[in-house]
Amino acid sequence: MSEKMISETEAKLATHEAICAERYEGIQKSFANGSKRMTKIEYLLYIVIVAVLFGPGAAAQFVAKVLGL
């Protein structure tokens, strides 16, 4: 292999690694945002479960306790 071909391959690999690092960072941010959304959905499901099992009054008390009111 010629020296030029090795340098060209190394340059392409470095570029590829940089692009993949940016994509990985974006994926990690997406996971973090998704985790926040899932936490909100989880709380909403708890409220619905309480409302169905114990009635709307108990759900209101549960929400007040969760929100610290």
Sequence and secondary structure as in RCSB ss.txt:
>XXXX:A:sequence
MSEKMISETEAKLATHEAICAERYEGIQKSFANGSKRMTKIEYLLYIVIVAVLFGPGAAAQFVAKVLGL
>XXXX:A:secstr
  HHHHHHHHHHHHHHHHHHHHHHHHHHHHHHHHHHHHHHHHHHHHHHHHHHHH HHHHHHHHHHHHT 
